[in-house]
Amino acid sequence: MKSKKILVWFRNDLRLHDNEILVEAIAKSDDILPVYIFDPRNFQFTPQFTYHSGPLRAKFLVESVAALRAAFQKLGGNLLVLNGYPEDVLPELVEKYEISEVFHHREVAHEETQVSADVEDRLWKLRINLRHFIGHTLYNKEDLPFPIKDIPDVFAQFKKKTERDAIVKDCFLTPEEISFATVEDWGDLPAIDEIVSEGAMTSNIQDELIGGEEAGLKHLTAMLEEGAPIYQKVIAKGTPGKPGFSSRLSAWLAHGCLSPRMVYWKVKEAEKIQGTNANFNQILLGLLWRDYFRFMFKKHGPHFFYDSALKPEQNFSKSSEDVLFEQWKNGETGNDYVDKYMRRLNETGFIPHAARLLLSTYLIYVLKIDWVKGAAYFEEKSIDYAPANNWCNWAMVAGGGKKAASNKSAFDLNKQFKLLNVPVPSL
């Protein structure tokens, strides 16, 4: 009797814990074939003259894929690593390994969902089902107190109703045994310069965060054991301002090395021992904002941005704008706070949220440059880039998003600047 094989297509879910597609695939198959595909489109040039990913995030990604491979190897298997377009690669794998079904986590941003749609179309011609799961949020959409189309556009209303009426489910258990398909060549992990465009490469890189599930869990455990203290490392030596709290979990969450539910329940466990504190509350609030942005993408799609100030009024020429933007990117604006945080972002790929608000506000309201350029630059440089978080945050600072006035006030920019102990730029 022919065995049933399920291909598990990993994307931004690079972990074993709380991973529904993995648990379901193991339960419903004789063997699984775990696959990760490095899609060249994720590293290409953008219409905003930036790159979809620079070397810092690529490094974190490769480390995360390597960690997932190592976790499977400990269970007697492996992770098939390939380069190419998923809509081309996956149908070939289905035929080669006689796959019965393909599982993956659904995304919400346009480019990612289009890839899924293209894969689904190609697999359908082979009479193979692409089964979609939703595993990137704290709250499952079916557990929300409203359907997606009726989710409140104002964050405060979303937060109040969700926390009052929805539940956070338990995590799926981490598999202890897996039966893997037989593969002769599991593929090699690419070097950073093999996937990142030459124009995006830079030698000025400071390694701070390591990708992968194990590294993320260690960071989370150590942080919570100390009561989520104010992290001195967030503000590097030579960077102005006092060290505001940042959990620094965002990169592992963005790549799916950590599950939002795992973080939530670990915080709740810590609260039982240490009691609640402002830092624990900040972590949980951050998880809720992540959910809100993803659900806004799901509800509105690109329409979420239509109210944004896409092109503020300017009093200078196109060439002057280019110069100002280059100065902002390189940390050469003359504003000490802006410049040192921009250099920090360029060198490490990470700055705290309040600093991001400072940089985006300065670009939009002081330099009066299109916010889309700044958002695209953050996409390239941030190791914790997640489409919904990045683009929705920028749109809301620019005065966009649905119910923009209410949403914008939720950030309380003055409060964020005070956390950094820096003056608000003259607007």
Secondary structure by P-SEA (a helix, b strand, c coil): cbbbbbbbbbcccccccccaaaaaaaacccbbbbbbbbccccccccccccccccaaaaaaaaaaaaaaaaaaaaacbbbbbbbccaaaaaaaaaaaacccbbbbbbbccaaaaaaaaaaaaaaaaaccccccccccccccccccccccccccccaaaaaaaaaacbbbbbccccccbbbbccccccbbbbccccccccccccccccccccccaaaaaaaaaaaaaaccccccccccccccccccccccaaaaaaaccccaaaaaaaaaaaaaaccccaaaaaaaaaaaaaaaaaaaaacccccccccccccccccccaaaaaaaaaaaaacccccaaaaaaaaaaaccccccaaaaaaaaaaacccccccaaaaaaaaaaccccccaaaaaaaaaaaaccccaaaaaaaccaaaaaaaaaccccccc
